[in-house]
Each structure stands twice: as structure tokens, then as C-alpha cells.
């Protein structure tokens, strides 16, 4: 829900940094790998209850996640790069929740529900993205995968995980709330798919590159 607004705020700074990174020959894949390393370290720090370190590493991971796409746009973005970036995101998203379940035993049920909500959301997101591409519908954004918007996107995840790092005693409550938001997003995407694929929009085709 907040991703478009967030990108408008941070993109000028990320673009300037990407110019420097690309200028010294660092590839987008290398940035993705560095971001994944920081993300895995985040998950370990969470599991060990090193909350300030976890927060720092989490913000580094998110910064690098925004940077790799900006670096890629200065070279030649690839579909493989987009897929690996998405996979790396969910290694960290899921690993963070597993780390919370280890660090905060009382939050384990909430964390399990949140992981299940992620599973449903990704099925809805990726299957719909595939059908958008198949039917050449004018939906989704400009990334490698045709993502549709919803209540919970990357920015909301940053906020939720940051809140857990700052308020670990309330991790269970935060996970329950975020799981409910993710499930609401699943409903949004299913409703959009019903309208786009089941009605007149589902039979429409884009006849030009525009």
C-alpha cells in the first residue's frame, strides 16, 4: 500500500548511490548477494535476541534490496535477477519470522500463522502475475514479475519487522496483526483476479507495447 510513496521518497538517494556503485563495477547480482548475507545475519541476530543488531542489519538488508534494482537499471536488468531478488526477499522474510519464534516462544503460534499467510499471499501473487502476463493485461508494475498492489507490501513489512526489533516483548501481537493484514491482502488479490480474469477485463488483450 505504501510502496509507491516510499519509492518516491527514497529513489533519488538510491539512484545517486547506484550511480556510484555501478561506476566502480559492482553488479546488481553482487548487491543482491550482499543484501541476502545481511538478511541471513539479521535472522540469526533475531534468534539470538540481539535486537539492536538485528534492527541495524535489517535496515541494511532493505537498503541493499532497493539498491540492487537501481544498479540493474543502469546495466541490463534480467528476469533471472528479478526472480533471485524476490527469492532472496522471502528467504529473509521467512527466516526473520523463524528467528522470532525461536527468540520469543510465546509468539510461535502467531509466527506460524504469519508464515502460512505468506504462503497464501505468494500463491495468489505469483499465480495472478503469471496469468496477467499470459493474458497480456494492463495490470501490475514495471518489475520483472507483474506485482499487483495490496494492503501489505515491502514497506509494511519493513515497519512490522522494525516494530518487532524495537518491541520484542510484543512480537506475538505484532505478528498476529501483520498476519491479518497479509490475509486481507490475499483477499484483495483474489477479488482483483475475479474481476480481471472472470469478466470482460479478463478477455481483453493489450494490442500494443503501451
Buried (B, 14 or more C-beta within 10 A) or exposed (E): BBBEEBBEEBEEEBBEBBEEBBEEEBBBBBBBBBBBBBBBBBBBBBBEBBBEBBBBBBBBBBBBBBBBBBBBBBEEBEEEBBEBBBEBBEBBBBBBBBBBBBBBEEBBEBBBBBBEBBBBBBEBBBEBBEBBEEBEBEBBEEEBBBBBBBBBBBBBBBBBBBBBBEEBEBBBBBBBBBBBBBBBBBBBBEEBBEEBBEEEBBEEEEEEEE
